[in-house]
Amino acid sequence: MLRSMTAGLVLAFAGSRANITRTLLSCAGIVVGVGSLIAVVTAGHVGERYAVAYSEINFGRAATFQVDLGGVPSDLEAFESDLRRAGARSVSMTTWVNGLFLRSGTETVPEPGITLVDAELGEIRTLEMTRGRWFTEGDQRSLAPVLVVNESLAEVLEGDARLQIGADRWVDARVVGVLADSGMDPGWHSAYLLRSPAGEAILPEPEPGTMSSYSVLVDPADADPDAYLERLGSASWRWGLPETDPEWGPPVSAWRADQADDFTQIIDYLSLGLLGIAAITLTTGLLGVLNVGLVTVRERRRELATYRALGASSFTLFVAVVTEAVVVSVVAGAIALALCYLLAGVGDVFAAPHLPSDVSILVPPEAVLVGLGSAAFVGLLAGVIPAWRALRASVVAGLRE
């Protein structure tokens, strides 16, 4: 059997080289189909990584809650301590501050969005720093309010003019870093103010009913916001918050902030639809290879009959015809893979400025396996029927042609 299989492989490669035009024509449909499959798997891979990165930058890493606090508790320290006691690994205030303004020199920054945060936000979200750094514990001792601004605001602040912040009076502020613009910036010109003694000293008096928000990172194995809120609420008597308002609801609420799973689910649905289209395209390529294979067997009846007359076994000819179809399909798959690598490289060059730093466009290993595996499988299917017809052909009739 090994000798027959080897002989069949030799005949298959000889047939492919002898019919270059037919081989190239057979490749066309497979190239498109396999290329579509590789592109869909690659797009799904990149989309999933982008969804995770986008969620971690804008909403928080896996198992991040947003806890909203309606009103100002009389014991804020007790509330924040209970946030950790209920299961939080990292906690940061993420409250939008109303009534604070920024100016650079004599120019007031138009419509600034200022968020009061803690240094631990760097543990909860993935922060894309373009310059400088994020807050550190040492910034708590700064005598001036400490800010991290987004790129849009940094462009306004270019120059030697000092930055000031304030409500009723202006105070010199210190910028330690610049963040890449993101979808969760509270304004076009956004700044993140560190909650420190110097920062809190300039905050305007909170209005009645002011809501504070916290980003809370918990263990992914315990990412149930209702269970977390139940544990947290068991100590609510310590905070000094008003009772549940019939109009506004309970004074404390918690919900899942990270959305990577939702984004990934949408991408999966889209990928399934695209995979269906790619499968139809690949099936069309299979029919093309099958048609060419049937024509080839009919045209090569004299050649195949001669091999049979010279002692070639039926199994040898079967292997030869099937292998020729597989070779054509695998070659087409390799061409499609090379084109996809080329397009992915070009796409990454143009898309890199618009993607998170840890996301790039590349063909993943699973796309390679899917592409080449489907090409070989299509070739196998397309070769079986012509091979079966070749075995049933009469040797005598073939020699008479």
Salt bridges, closest charged atoms under 4 A:
GLU80 OE2 - ARG195 NH1 2.61
ASP82 OD1 - ARG85 NH1 2.19
ASP82 OD1 - ARG238 NH2 2.99
ASP118 OD1 - ARG195 NE 2.99
GLU120 OE2 - ARG84 NH2 2.41
ASP139 OD2 - ARG133 NH1 2.81
ASP139 OD1 - ARG174 NH2 3.45
GLU158 OE2 - ARG131 NH1 3.46
ASP172 OD2 - ARG162 NH1 3.25
ASP222 OD2 - ARG231 NH2 2.93
ASP258 OD1 - ARG256 NE 2.51
GLU303 OE2 - ARG300 NH2 2.97
GLU324 OE2 - ARG22 NH2 2.63
GLU324 OE1 - ARG300 NH1 2.89
GLU366 OE2 - HIS45 ND1 3.55
GLU401 OE2 - ARG301 NH2 2.65
